[in-house]
Amino acid sequence: AESKVAEAEAADQAAKTKLAEYQQDGLITPTEVTELNKLSTTAQNTKAEAQGLVDALPDALKGDLPARVDNLTGIQIPEVNDADGNGIADEVDQAKSQAESKVAEAEVADQAAKTKLAEYQQDGLITSTEKTDLENLLATAQNTKAEAQDLVNKLLDVLKGDLPTRLNNLTGIQVPAVNDTDGNGIADEVDQAKSQAESKVAEAEAAYQAAKTKLAEYQEDGLITPTEKTDLDNLQVTAQSKKAEAQGLVDALPDALKDDLPERLDNLTGIQIPEVNDYDGNGFKDDIDDRKDLAESKVIDAEQASAIVKDKLAEYQEDSLITPTELVELENLRATAQSKKAKAQELVDTLPDMLKADLPERLSQLKDIQLPNINDYNGNGINDETDRLILNAEKSVINAEETDKAVKAKLGEYQKDGLISTNEKRELINLLTKAQKSKTEAQGLVDALPNEFKGNLPLRLNNLTGIEIPKVNDADNDGKKDDINQLKALIEIKVQEAEVAHQNATSKLTEYTRDGLINQWEKNDMINLTHEVFSRKVRAFALVEGLPKEQQGEFLNRLNKLENISIPEINDKNNNGIADDVDQAIALAEIKIQEAEAAHQIAKNKLLEYQQDDLISPTEKAELDKLVTEAQNIKAKAQELVVKLPDAMKGDLQNRLNNLLDIQVPEINDFNDNGIMDNSEPEKVQAESRVAQAEYLDQAVKDKLSEYQQNGLITPTEKAELDNLAKIAQNTKAEAQDFVDALPDVWKGDLPTRLNKLTGIQVPAVNDADGNGIADDVDQAKAQAESKVAEAEATDQAAKTKLTEYQQDGLITSTEKTDLENLQSTAQS
């Protein structure tokens, strides 16, 4: 019995120990419950066996066995709370599952909004209904995300996993504005454009009809006067102008909206304006050259170009500042105006005098426009010299005030004894010269200031009156007045000193002007030398004044021969041996090259950024193309500036430009911009990518066609490029069609519809075969006109030659007169 009780105690303890072990983590799995039930059953059976054996013993022998058996209370089996045995309480599992489900629901709602946005944006239009639908989808997505966020926030951090990241990735959509208010499948601005185009086409038709009606009226008598032709020209120009305006509006419309507008415009063939054949209105036909119209047109072009230059110059001069960029633009506009004036002048010169009218006078009024110099190199809106000029002017005025005060003080000192010695007068002259020089320099600086910056500086300068130099009356400085002979000897010395100083200044001027450049140091030296001449002349004149009038003549003549020396202006301010205008051109080229280098680096950086993921989307390619084009344009402008520099001044500028190599923009390989290379995506996504690529190329070829049709001309190169682009677009569409056709119908969605909308283009025929910017039929007409002009010149010359031949003997016979009349008739016809 004791052994069985001990066995029961061990089984009871084993069950309790295992229960404590399993309850340590607060979780109970089905396996643990099974094992606990097994241990509990074993303990209960063992206790029952021990109870039976103890009950069979005599009471005297039972001892503490009954109490020990009673202490075997067994265990209470807990409920399972980790049914899947994953170490997480079932209620927590449930909460995590709910959070995951809600996050997935939020992802679906977010994707639904984005998919719907992409669907609605395919045609580039948003209706009110679509905007409401997108707003509802966005609200649903945001609400679902908020519910999911609440569930995720309640989870323990260790259980959240990637749920917060997935929620953060749900960026929602930006609901676009409505641009198809009436929902007719056409953008509101296109609707408006169509209405404007229809109105303009009607105006053009009316204008063409007016021209035709007037032509019929004027042709009734078989004569055309200049007034009638001008009227017809004006009607034709008006009609053509209105047609051009209408054509621009119609071309800008999508093909699907043009209806019959292109045909109506094509039917506006205009009128064939007859030549003037009754110039003087006397009822008889005259032979008039139509070059006047062309000359008038070119004169108008020249006048307009000249007005553009003047207007731009006036605009840029409003702030009295000119930047390098503004000057370059003005120079380009002036060159254009000069070129147009020259062409107009050529045409006017070839006109008969009776047809020139006011054209020569109008051309003579188109004077060459003088362009200002750059005075705001850094483009900060402030004259570069103003601050420096103000400071220099203030310093110079202070210096002038001090020197004026010093000379007046010295004069008072020397006049105390009533005598003026040569040394005293010389010092007074030196001080006065210095004071006058200081005042002159200050006056020049103050005068150069704008009025608003002068302040009280002019008044302070006006207060500097200087002194009146007294005559020397004690040349030997002995305290007594000088005698005449001694004074004349002293004057001779001083006149010779002035003559030597004048010769030195003249020689130095010749030396400094030899290279055609004057720097600040050279100008300062010349100023000092001329001041030396002036100072010595003043000293000599002062002494001469001490002589009697009848003895002054010779000395005055010699001094008057020492004419003032004209000091040239500085044209090499930085003393680098290069003219300032060349320095300015170098600086301008340097600035433009820096801009080109910066633009080139921006394009390279953007290319590196976009190539990090080895993917290029349409948006990225468009931006790269734009940056590369900008860099090339700036480089081209810089190249123009460098070419204009003297070779010796170019330095490393050309090498720096040569180092700006063309940037190769990679082709698009992620047309749908989903972060996956187009040819590596699953079938459906790859099909969508192919359709997006086909849409992109279809739009690209349409854009290129629109670009080339702006001037109404198509060159062979343009047609070849359009043919190539159209073929690429067609092939890409065919490839996309194959991908879409291979999809199950349930996956195709709107892809077939999107492909059907890719209509491609009708490549127009070449009408500018030589690419000279003139339609081939116009080129042909011009060639015919030139041929006829040459023929007319030949016949005219033949008539003149024959006239000279017949006039050699001073006689004209009837036969010769008839021959000359026939030649003249042929030349006129």
Phi, psi and omega in degrees: 000315180300319180297319182290324178296317179299319178297320179293319178299319180296317180294321179296317181294322179300317179296315181295320180297315181295322178299315179299320180299312184289337182271357182300320183268003178076007183238145178229122179264164176302321179298318179294321178297318179300314181293320178296319177299318180297313179295322180294318179296316179300316180296317181295317179296316180296321178296320180296319178297315179295320179300318180297317180293321180291320180297330182284346182282151171297148182303327184293337183259357185288328180055227182265011183298318179300319181295321180296320179294321180296331181287350181277084187276350181072197181231156173262113184291121180286164177284150175290127176231014174217067189302326183265001175059035182263008179080011180231135181301144184302323181292328176290317175306317181296317179297318179296317179299318179296319180296315179299318180298317182291324176297316177299319178297319178295321178297317179298315181296319179297316180293324179299317179297316181293319179297316181295321177299315179299318179300312183290334182273355182302318181270004178073011183237149176227119176269171178298320179297316180296320179297318178297317179299315180295321179295321178295314179298319179296317179298316178299314181298317181293319179296314180298319178298319180297318178297316179296320180298321180296317180293319180294321180299330182281344180285153171295147183303324183291342183259352185289330178057226181268009184300316178300319179297317180298322178292321180295332180285350181275085187277350181071198181228161172259109185290119181287162179284156178289130176229015174220070189302320183271000174062032181265011178079013180229133180301143183306319181293330177288319175306312180297320179297322180296316179300316178297320180296316179299319179297317182291323178297317178299318178298318181296318179299316179298318180295318179295320179295320179298320179295317181295318179299315181294323178298314180300320180297313184289336183273359182300322182265003177075008181237149176229120177269164177304320180297317180294318179296318178300317179300314179296318178303313181297317178297319179295315179299316179300314180297315180295320179298316180292324177294318180298317177298315180295320180299318179300317180292319180292317180300328182285345180284149169300147183305323185293343185254357186287334181051229183265010184299316178301318181296319179298321178290320179298331180287348181275081185274354177076195182237154174267104185283122181289158178286155175294126177232014175214066190298320183266003175067030182262008178088005178239148182289139175244159178258102185243135178278132184273016179291343182299319181300315180296319179297316178301319180298317181290326176295318178298316178303315181296318179297318179295317179298319178295320179295323179298317179298313182297317180297315181294321178297316179298319180298313183286340181268359180301323180264008179062019181236146177228121178268164177304318181298318181295320181294318178300316180296317179298320179296318179297316180295320179295318178299319178298315180297317180296319179297317180292322178296319180297318179294318179296320181298320179301315182293317181296321181297331182276351181283149170297149184303325184291343181259351185290329179051232184264008185298314178301319180295319179296321178291321181295336179282348179275078182287153176296136184266124179280125181267141180286164175278159176291130175227018177211068186300323182272000175062033182264007176083008181231135178300126187302329187269347191300306182300316181295322180295319180298313181298313181297321180296315180298316179298318183293322178295317178301316179297319179296321180296319181293317180291325177296318179296321183293318182292323178294321179295318182292321178299316179299322181295315185285338183273359182297322184265003177076005180241148175230117178273170178299316180297319180294318180293321179300317181292320177298318179297316180300314180295318180295317178300316179297318180295316180295320178298315180297318180294318180298315179298316179295319181298320179297318180292319180292317179299330182285346181283146169300148185305325184290349182252359186285327179059227181264011184298318178299319180296319180296323179290323180296334180283353182269089187273347181069204181223164172263118184288123178285161179283151176287128175230015177209066187298325182268005173056041180257007180084008179229158181291145186284160170265167190293314184299316179298321181293320181295321178297319180293321180297318179304317179298314185291325177293318177299319177299319179295320180294319178295316180298321179294319179296319179299317181294319180297316180297318182293322178299317178300317180297316185288331184269001184298322183268005179077005181239145175229121177258177184297320182296316181295319179295318178300319180296317179296322177299316180297318181293317180292326175293324177298316178299312181300316182298316181290324177296318181298318180298315181294316178302320182298321179289322180299325180298339179282347179278158170298151185306318186291345181255004184272338192311302185301315182294319180296320179299315181295320180290323181291337177290343181277080185291156178296143181262126180277122183268123181292159179285155178289130173230017174215069188302321184271004174056042180255010179078013181233135178301146185299324180293328175289319175304316181298318179296321178296316180297319180295318178296319179300315179300315183292325177293321176299319177298318180296317179297319179296315180296321178296319181292322178300315180297318180295318179298317180294323178296315178298319180299313184287337182272358181300323181263009180062018181237145176229118179267166177303319180297317180295317180296318180299317180293319179297316178301317180296315181295319180295317179298316179300316180297318180295320180296316180295320178299319180298318178295319178297320180299320178300318181292321181293319181300325182286344182285149170300145184304323183292342184261355187287331179057227181265010185300315181295321178298320179296322177292320180296332179286346179276076183289153179299141180265126181274112179278123181292159178285159178290131174229015175215069187299325182270003173053045180254010177081011180231134180299136190306319186272010181241012185265161175302165189307310184295314181295322179294322177297316178300320179296318179296320178296317178300320178296317179297319178298318180299313182290325177299315178293324181297315182291327176292320178297318181295321178298315179300318180299313184288337182271358182300322181265005178074009183239148175228119178269164176303320179297317180295319179296318179300318180294319178296318177302315181296313180296320180297319179295316179299316180297318180295316179297318180295320177297318179298317178298317179297321179299319178298316180296317182292317180299330183283348181281150169298150184303327184291342180265346189292325179057228182265010184299316178299319179298317179298321178292322181296334180284350183275087187276350182067201181227161170260109184291122182288160179285157177290129175229016174216068190300325182268000175062032182263010178079012180231135180301145184301321181294327176290319176303316181297316179298320179297316180298318178297318179297316180298320180297316180294322177297317179297320178297318179295320178298319181296315180292324177297317180293324179297318179296317180295319180297316181295321178299317179298318180298314183289336183272358183300323181266004178076008183235147176230119178273168178299319179297316179297320180297316178298317178300316180294320179296320178297316179297318180295319179298317178299316181297319181291323180287000000 
